[in-house]
Amino acid sequence: MALDLLVAVVAWLLGRTWPPEATFGPDGLAFDRTPVPYAAITDVRRGSVSAKPFWLAFWLPTSLIGGLIVALRPSGDFDREVVEFRAGQDRVRARWRDYRTAETFLAALHDKRPDLEVRHGVDPAAYARDHSPRLGVGGGFLAFGLGIWLFFGTWFGLQLLDQSLDRGPYPSGPTSAAIKQLTAGRSGFAPLPGVARDFSEWPCDRANDLILGPDPGAADLHLKLQGRTAQAGAVEARLRQAAGMDPDQYLQRVGPDDVDFEVDIPEDDDLYIEFSTGCVADDAVPGLRDDLAKLATAMGAG
């Protein structure tokens, strides 16, 4: 945010140094706050300055092909018309949007100094105080930087508006019903001493997780039953049957399509079962935790 503000301020200050018009007063003309007395003007010239350095500095970092196209074209293809005059030791240069605007400026100057003859030909390599956007390397890099800032600023700004989850959130009611349905009828399991149950909450990724990070208002609740027991095979087989899983299947979603309650029974020599609720709102986690605890108790894991 601070860098965005700095870029905006710098761009505004640079824009302020390039006034959009010249003011003709009784004693001199002025570009914004820079006065130029009529008596100090000794020479007026009209010519062109190439903007090729500007476009090369802009396109080369953006696209190698675009930069090569600009580099191969002659400098004259990028000429921009300027009006240049000497005022004392200073060389002042102004660039206008079109031919008619330049003619209007020269006509107004001629009214104040009719003795000055407008000559043609300027030296583009000579330093001049520019009162129009500098079409040089510095201006090209500035335009490139502002373009990149605008693109990423717009893109990241739009991403901030999307706070949706990558998956979910899923409703707690149907999720709780799916857990209770799996728990119902789970009787006859012998106690499983040495089998620990472990609850954990996983953060839920957002659709633009790279920018915003996980959603602090949602969690994926997991219950893991793990331990060494001689009954591991029988317990897992009965759970597969209850969850509608094939004998060699290790992952199954249980319940309607609008829930993400899953049973995971990976291959392991010992008992290893994991239940997950999918991403649900934080306020639903305590109730679902109780439902999972009752499921674990019904399966003999105290």
Secondary structure, 3 states (H helix, E strand, C coil): CHHHHHHHHHHHHHHHCCCCCEEECCCEEEECCEEEEHHHEEEEEEEEEECHHHHHHHHHHHCHHHHHHHHHCCHHHHEEEEEEEEECCEEEEEECCCHHHHHHHHHHHHHHCCCCCEEECCCCCCCCEECCCCCCHHHHHHHHHHHHHHHHHHHHHHHHHCCCECCCCCCHHHHHHHHHHHHCCCCCCCCCCCCEEEEEEEEECECCHHHHCCEEEEEEEEEEEEECCCCHHHHHHHHHHHHCCCCCCCEEECCCCCCCCEEECCCCCCEEEEEEEEEEEHHHHHHHHHHHHHHHHHCCCC
